[in-house]
Amino acid sequence: MSKTIAIFGFGPGLGMGVARRFGREGFRVAVIGRKPDKAERHVADLKAEGIEATAFPADITDPAQLTDTVAAIRATLGEIDVALHGAAADMSDRVASTRAVEVADLRVPMALKVHSAILLTRALLPGMLERGSGTLLFSSGATPRLTYPHLSNIGVALAAQRGYLLQLAEELRGSGVYLGLLNIGVLIGGSEAERIVDAHPEVVPAGVSIPRMTNNELGDRYWDLYVRRDTVESDVGFTD
C-alpha cells in the first residue's frame, strides 16, 4: 500500500524537490500551501511526472486551518506517514540589523518556523506514537550555526525552532517516530528566493557567498535523512 507524504508550506523549490523524490518512491503527495492556484499548479506538475498528488490549500500558521487540513488529508489519502514542514519567511520579512529588531519583527518568522512547527507536531505526533511509526521532517537555514546579522530576526526564529526540535527528538528516542532537521545554507533551484536574488543581487550583502543546489538534489538529502534515520540534524551548503 502506498504511503503518504504531506508537505506543509509547499513551494517550487524545496517542496517540489522533495515531492519528486518521494513520489518516485511511490509516495502519494499532499501539497499544502497558502494560495490555492499555486497549490493546484504544483499538483498538475507532479501529475504530469506520474506522481499522485492532491492539493490542500491552507495557511499553516492558523491553528484551525492546520487541524482541518490534517483531517482532510487523512480522509482523502489516509494516515500521514511522513510530514515535511517547509514553510519559510519571505525576504521582505527580514530585518537587516540586529540592533534594529523590534518585538513585532519576530511575529512572522516565529509564526512560520516555531508556532506552526509546534502546531503540526501536536496534530500528528499522537497518532504516530500510537502506531509506533512515522517521520517528521523540518527545514531550517544556516543562521542557527552561522552569524548573519542581515537575517537577524529570521535567525532568532530559526534558533528557537532548532532548540524545540532537538529537545523533541531526544524525547522521541526509541518511540519509532523519527525527527529530522535539514539546515539549508544554499539557494534552492526553482525557489522564490533564487528568483529574487537573481533579479536583485544587492539583497545579498557584499562578501557573503551563497552556494546553489537544485531542488532535486535537496530532495535527495531529505530522502537520505528519511532512509538512514541515524541523525537528527544535517547541514547542507555551509559545512560540505
N, C-alpha and C positions, 0 to 999 in steps of 0.2 A: 504494500500500500504506500502511495506517495506521501511524503512528509510536506509540511508547510513551513515556509519562512515568511515572517511578517517584517517588512522594512518600514520603520516609522521615521518620518522626515525624509521621504524618498526624493532624490534629486537625480539629475542626469549624470552626475559624476559618481560619487560613492554608491548611491542606491542602484544605479544601472549596472555598475561593475559587479556588485555583489549578487544582484538578481540574475545576471547572466551566468555567473559561476555556479551558483546553487541550482539554477534552473537546468543547467546542463547535466547536473547530477540527479535530475528527476524531481526536484522540489517544486511544489506549487508556490507561487509568489503572491503575497498580499502587498499591494502598493498603497501606502498611506502617506498622503501629502495634503497640504492646506488647500490647494487650488484644484478643483475637480477637472478642469480642462487639461491641465498638465498631467494629472494622475492618469487620465484616460489615454493621453498620448503615449505615456510610458508603457502602459499596458498594451497598446497597439504595437509598439516597437518590439516588446517582448514576444507577443504572439506571432509576429512576423518571423521571429527566430525559432519558433516552435516551442516556446516556453508558456506553460499555463499560468496566467496572471489575472488578477482581479483588482479593481480599484476600490479603495475605501477612503474617500476624501474626509479629512478631519484635521483639526488643529490640536496637536497632541499636548499643548500646554493647557488645554481646557479639560479639567477632570471628567466632566460629564461626557464630552465628545470621545475622550480616550476610552472610557468604560464602555460606551455604546459601540465603539469601533471594535474593541476586542470581542464583544458579544457577537457582533455581526460577522467577524472573521470566523469565529468558532461555528456559527450556524451555517456558514457558506462553505468553508474549507475544512472544517474540523479543528482539532486542537492545534495550537501553535507550538511546533517543535523547536523552532529557532526564531528568536526575535533580535533584530538589529535596531538599535537606537542611533540614528544617523543625523538627527536634527542639528543644525548649526546656525549661528548668528550671521547676518549679512555684514558685509564690510561697512555699511552705513551705520551699523550699531556700535562700532568700536570707538573708543576714546584713546587718542594717540599720546597721552601723557598720564602717568600715574598720579602726578600732583593735581591734575585737573579732574580726577574721577570724583563724581558725586554719588551718593547712595542710589539715586534714581538711575544712574548709568548702569547699574548692575541688574536692573529689573529684567530686561530682555535676555541677556546671556544666562542669568540664573534660572529663569523660567525654562529656557530651551535645554540647557545642559545639566541642570541639577533637579529642579522640581519635576520636569516631565520624566526624567530618568527614574525618579522615585515613584511617580505615579504608575509608570509602566511596570516597574518591578512589583509593586503592590498588586497590580492587576493580574500578572502572570505567574509570579513565584509560588503562590499557594498550590495551584494546580500542578505545577512542575514537581514540587516537593511531594505531593500526594502520589504522583506517578513514579517518582524516583528517577526522572529523566527530564532533560530539557537543556536549552542553551540560551544564554543572554549575552549578546554582543553589543559593545559600545564603541563610539568613536570619540577621539579627543584630538588635540593638536600638540605642538611642540612646547607650548608655553608652560605646562606644569614642570618641564625639565629645563628649559632654557629661559633666559630673561629677555623678554621682548616688550619694552615699555610702549611701543606703538600698538600693542594689543592689550593694553593694561586691564581694562575691565573684563574683557573676554578671558584673559589669563587667570583672573581671580575666580571666575566661574569654573573654568576647567580644573583648577587646583582643588576646588571644593568637590567637583564631580569625582575626581580621582580618589580623594580621601574616602568618599562614600563607597565607591566601588571596591577599593582594596579591602575595606572593612567587611563589606558584604561577602566578598569572595572568601575571606577567611572563615566566615560563619557557614559557608556552603560546602566546605571541605567534607568529603565523604557522603554527601547527600545524593549524588547522582546528577545534580544540576551544575552545569559548567558556566562560569562567567569569564568572558574575555574582553580585554580593552586594547584597542589599537590606537597608539599615539601617532598621529599623522602629521609629518613635517614636510609634506610635498604639496605642490599644486596638482590637483586631480584633473586628468584629462576629461574634457566634456563638461566640467563643472562651471557654475556661475562665477565662482571666484577666479577661475582661469580666464574666463571671458573678460572680466573686469580688469585683471592685471594686464592682459594683452592690449586692451584698449586704453588703459591709463596706468602705465608702468610707474608713474610717480607715486602711486599708493604704497609701494614698497620702499622703505627708507634706503637711502644710499648706503652701500656696504653690506646690505642684507641680501643673501643669495638663497633662493628657494628652488630646490630641485623639483623635477616634474615626474609624474608617473601616470600611466594610462589608467582609466577606471577598471579595465580588465585585470591589470596587474594588481591593483588594490583588492579586487575581488578574490584573486588567488591568495592574498595574505589572510583575508578573513576565512577562506576555506581551510587554509593551513591551521589557523587557530582552532577552528571547529573540529578538524580531524585529529589533530595532535592532542589537544586538551591538556597539555603539560605545562602551560604557563598562563598566568593571569594577564600579564601585561607584555606587550610587544611594541617596539618603536620602528618607524619607517621614515627615512628621509633625513634624519639628523644624527644617526649613530651608525648607519650602514657603511 
